[in-house]
């Protein structure tokens, strides 16, 4: 990450003038990326529907010392990807009786005129429904859709809802080094068949699935240790010709220089975008950013670089 320290020194006889262009300290973490949502949000799930762009992030509480303190979710909308409007709090753990902490990364989908919000809470996954993309959402079941460790070797959080081109809905989720997929019934509130664990190489937690030119891309964080022994995450990916595998591991494509990484990938008019978060004052107070994502001629994801300027507004 580039430093935001830039000093110009002008020397005159017997006098030194120091002109600081920009000086920004944040608890030993220097942020050089363009933040698109206000403090503090993470795990941005980006979508386009109803003539607007939408981000459904998780919410970090100021001063948090653990991610388990997360309690609620907001929603943001935009017409140009540059200016984002807060649509308010759309759901919280106060709206359910079966969980009281760990409101981690959510996902959402528009399906047959309604909006479905898949959310993790206390290491279980629920689903809420609304008639509007900005909610308010209501718990659809009054209980979890997926319980913790319902699939052996998989913690139940970080859901990703993926509707295939044949309109088959799949719910991917995972944590604790394991990832699973549940095929859903047409109502998106019932599991159709058995939940299956997927053999994704170097999987840690979180997952985003998208399809391009007939290839399924499974992108997710893994764990690694930096030169000082600190645990951090890279985004890596695998590909398949099927939503259920087999998978070919492709390697890393993004480093957010933070302890934790979670993202979404969308395509708009032929241009692909990576929405991600970076560490703010602490690992538990994060900020959402976006940069361009590109593929090479063979369909491999090129390395995404974080930039100060972010992306240009979309003007129609």
C-alpha positions in Angstrom: 0.0 0.0 0.0 1.4 3.4 -0.9 2.1 5.9 1.8 0.1 9.1 1.9 3.1 11.0 3.1 4.4 13.5 0.6 6.6 16.3 1.8 8.1 19.1 -0.3 11.1 20.7 1.1 12.0 24.2 0.1 15.3 25.5 1.3 16.2 29.2 1.6 19.2 30.8 3.3 19.0 30.0 7.0 15.3 28.9 6.6 13.6 25.6 5.9 10.0 25.7 4.8 8.2 22.3 5.1 5.0 22.0 3.1 3.1 18.8 3.9 0.8 17.9 1.0 -1.0 15.2 2.8 -0.5 13.6 6.3 -2.9 10.9 7.4 -2.3 8.6 10.4 -4.6 5.7 11.2 -3.4 3.4 13.9 -0.4 2.2 11.9 -2.6 1.6 8.8 -2.4 4.0 5.9 -5.4 4.1 3.6 -4.6 5.0 0.0 -7.8 3.7 -1.6 -10.9 5.7 -2.5 -13.7 4.8 -0.1 -17.2 4.6 -1.6 -19.3 4.0 1.4 -19.2 5.8 4.8 -17.6 4.3 7.9 -17.7 1.4 8.7 -18.8 -1.3 6.2 -17.3 -4.5 4.7 -18.1 -7.5 2.5 -19.9 -5.5 -0.3 -22.4 -7.6 -2.3 -22.9 -5.5 -5.5 -25.9 -5.9 -7.9 -27.8 -4.1 -10.6 -31.6 -4.0 -10.8 -34.5 -1.6 -11.1 -32.3 0.9 -12.9 -29.9 1.3 -10.1 -26.7 -0.2 -8.6 -27.0 -1.7 -5.1 -24.5 -2.7 -2.4 -25.6 -4.9 0.5 -22.6 -4.8 2.9 -22.0 -5.9 6.4 -21.8 -3.2 9.1 -18.9 -2.8 11.5 -19.6 -1.1 14.8 -17.2 1.8 15.6 -14.7 0.7 18.3 -15.3 -3.0 17.8 -12.7 -5.4 19.0 -14.3 -8.5 17.4 -16.4 -9.2 14.3 -18.9 -11.1 16.5 -20.1 -7.6 17.6 -21.7 -7.1 14.2 -25.5 -6.7 14.6 -27.2 -5.1 11.5 -27.1 -4.5 7.8 -27.6 -1.4 5.6 -28.2 -0.9 1.9 -26.8 1.6 -0.6 -27.9 2.6 -4.1 -26.3 4.6 -6.9 -27.1 5.6 -10.5 -23.4 6.1 -11.5 -21.3 3.9 -9.2 -19.6 7.0 -7.8 -22.3 8.6 -5.6 -23.9 6.2 -3.1 -27.1 6.9 -1.2 -27.7 5.2 2.1 -31.1 3.5 2.0 -31.0 3.0 5.8 -30.9 -0.1 8.0 -32.7 -2.9 6.2 -32.4 -5.7 8.7 -30.9 -6.5 12.1 -30.5 -9.3 14.6 -33.3 -7.5 16.6 -35.7 -8.8 13.9 -35.0 -12.5 14.7 -35.2 -14.7 17.8 -32.7 -17.4 16.8 -29.4 -15.5 16.8 -27.8 -12.6 18.7 -24.3 -12.0 17.2 -22.0 -12.4 14.2 -24.0 -10.6 11.5 -21.4 -11.3 8.9 -21.4 -10.9 5.1 -24.8 -11.0 3.4 -26.0 -11.4 -0.2 -29.2 -10.5 -2.0 -31.1 -11.4 -5.2 -34.1 -10.2 -7.1 -36.2 -13.2 -8.0 -39.7 -13.2 -9.5 -40.7 -9.7 -8.4 -39.4 -10.0 -4.8 -36.0 -9.4 -3.1 -34.3 -12.1 -1.1 -31.7 -11.2 1.6 -29.5 -14.1 2.7 -27.8 -13.4 5.9 -25.5 -15.2 8.4 -26.1 -14.9 12.2 -24.5 -16.8 15.0 -23.0 -19.2 12.4 -26.4 -20.0 10.9 -27.9 -18.7 7.6 -31.3 -17.2 7.3 -33.3 -15.7 4.5 -35.5 -12.5 4.6 -37.9 -11.2 1.9 -39.0 -7.7 0.9 -41.1 -6.2 -1.9 -38.5 -3.5 -2.3 -34.7 -3.7 -2.8 -34.1 -1.3 0.1 -36.4 -3.3 2.4 -37.5 -3.5 5.1 -36.9 -7.2 5.0 -38.8 -9.8 7.1 -37.4 -13.1 8.3 -39.1 -15.6 5.9 -38.9 -18.7 8.1 -38.6 -17.7 11.7 -35.7 -20.1 11.9 -32.4 -20.7 10.0 -32.4 -22.0 6.5 -29.1 -23.6 7.2 -27.8 -24.5 10.7 -24.2 -24.4 11.8 -22.1 -27.4 10.6 -25.2 -28.8 8.9 -22.6 -29.8 6.3 -19.7 -31.6 8.0 -16.5 -29.6 7.9 -18.2 -26.3 6.9 -19.1 -23.4 9.2 -22.3 -21.7 8.1 -21.7 -18.1 7.2 -20.8 -15.8 4.2 -23.7 -16.9 1.8 -23.6 -16.3 -1.9 -26.8 -16.7 -3.9 -26.2 -17.6 -7.5 -29.0 -18.0 -10.1 -27.6 -19.9 -13.1 -28.5 -19.1 -16.7 -31.0 -22.0 -16.6 -32.7 -20.3 -13.6 -31.5 -23.0 -11.1 -30.7 -21.3 -7.8 -27.7 -22.3 -5.8 -26.7 -21.1 -2.3 -23.0 -21.2 -1.7 -21.6 -20.6 1.8 -18.6 -21.5 4.0 -16.1 -20.8 6.6 -13.6 -22.6 8.8 -11.7 -23.8 5.7 -14.8 -25.6 4.2 -17.3 -24.5 1.5 -20.7 -26.0 0.6 -23.5 -25.6 -1.9 -27.2 -26.1 -1.4 -29.5 -26.2 -4.4 -32.7 -24.3 -3.6 -36.3 -24.8 -4.6 -38.0 -22.2 -6.7 -39.3 -20.3 -3.6 -35.6 -19.8 -2.5 -36.6 -20.7 1.1 -36.2 -24.4 0.9 -33.3 -26.7 0.2 -33.7 -29.0 -2.8 -31.8 -32.2 -2.0 -28.5 -32.6 0.0 -26.0 -29.9 0.9 -22.7 -30.8 -0.7 -19.2 -29.9 0.4 -17.0 -28.6 -2.4 -13.3 -29.4 -2.8 -12.1 -25.9 -3.5 -8.3 -25.6 -3.1 -7.0 -23.1 -0.5 -10.5 -22.1 0.7 -10.7 -20.2 3.9 -14.1 -18.4 4.0 -16.4 -16.2 2.0 -17.2 -17.0 -1.7 -18.5 -15.2 -4.7 -19.6 -17.1 -7.8 -20.1 -15.6 -11.3 -20.3 -16.9 -14.8 -18.5 -15.7 -17.9 -18.4 -17.2 -21.4 -19.7 -20.5 -20.1 -17.1 -20.7 -17.3 -18.0 -20.6 -13.6 -15.6 -18.5 -11.5 -15.3 -19.3 -7.8 -13.5 -16.5 -6.0 -12.7 -16.6 -2.3 -10.2 -15.6 0.4 -7.5 -17.8 1.6 -5.1 -17.4 4.5 -1.4 -16.7 4.4 1.2 -15.3 6.8 3.2 -12.2 5.9 6.9 -11.8 6.6 6.2 -10.8 10.1 4.0 -13.8 10.8 0.7 -11.9 10.7 -2.3 -13.8 9.3 -3.8 -12.1 6.2 -5.9 -13.0 3.2 -5.5 -13.0 -0.5 -8.4 -13.4 -3.0 -7.8 -16.6 -5.1 -10.0 -18.4 -7.6 -10.9 -21.7 -9.2 -12.9 -22.3 -12.4 -15.2 -25.0 -13.6 -17.5 -25.9 -16.5 -20.2 -26.7 -13.9 -21.7 -25.0 -10.9 -20.8 -28.1 -8.8 -17.2 -28.7 -10.1 -14.8 -30.3 -10.7 -12.5 -27.3 -10.1 -9.3 -26.1 -11.5 -7.3 -23.9 -9.1 -6.0 -20.7 -10.8 -4.2 -18.9 -8.0 -4.3 -15.4 -6.4 -5.6 -12.3 -8.1 -5.9 -9.6 -5.4 -4.3 -8.5 -2.2 -6.1 -5.8 -0.1 -3.1 -5.6 2.3 -5.5 -6.4 5.2 -6.1 -9.1 7.7 -9.5 -9.9 6.1 -10.8 -9.9 2.5 -14.3 -10.3 1.1 -15.7 -9.1 -2.2 -18.1 -9.3 -5.1 -17.6 -9.1 -8.9 -20.1 -7.8 -11.4 -20.2 -6.9 -15.1 -21.7 -3.6 -16.4 -21.8 -3.0 -20.2 -18.8 -5.3 -20.8 -16.7 -3.9 -18.0 -16.0 -6.0 -14.9 -15.7 -4.5 -11.4 -14.2 -5.8 -8.1 -15.9 -4.5 -5.0 -13.9 -5.1 -1.8 -13.1 -3.8 1.6 -9.9 -2.6 3.2 -8.8 -2.4 6.9 -9.6 1.0 8.5 -8.5 2.1 12.0 -8.6 -1.6 13.0 -9.3 -5.0 11.4 -12.8 -4.7 12.8 -13.6 -1.3 11.3 -13.4 -1.6 7.5 -14.1 0.4 4.4 -15.6 -0.4 1.0 -13.8 0.3 -2.3 -14.1 -0.7 -5.9 -11.6 -1.1 -8.8 -11.7 -2.5 -12.3 -11.2 -6.2 -13.0 -9.9 -7.6 -16.3 -9.5 -11.0 -17.9 -6.8 -12.1 -20.4 -7.5 -13.7 -23.7 -7.6 -17.2 -22.1 -10.2 -16.1 -19.6 -7.8 -15.9 -16.6 -8.4 -13.1 -14.1 -5.6 -10.6 -14.2 -4.1 -9.2 -11.0 -6.3 -6.4 -9.6 -4.4 -3.4 -8.3 -5.8 -1.1 -5.6 -5.9 2.5 -6.8 -6.3 5.9 -5.1 -8.7 7.1 -7.8 -11.0 4.0 -7.9 -13.3 3.9 -10.9 -14.8 6.6 -13.1 -18.6 7.3 -12.8 -20.8 5.7 -15.4 -22.5 8.3 -17.5 -25.3 7.4 -19.8 
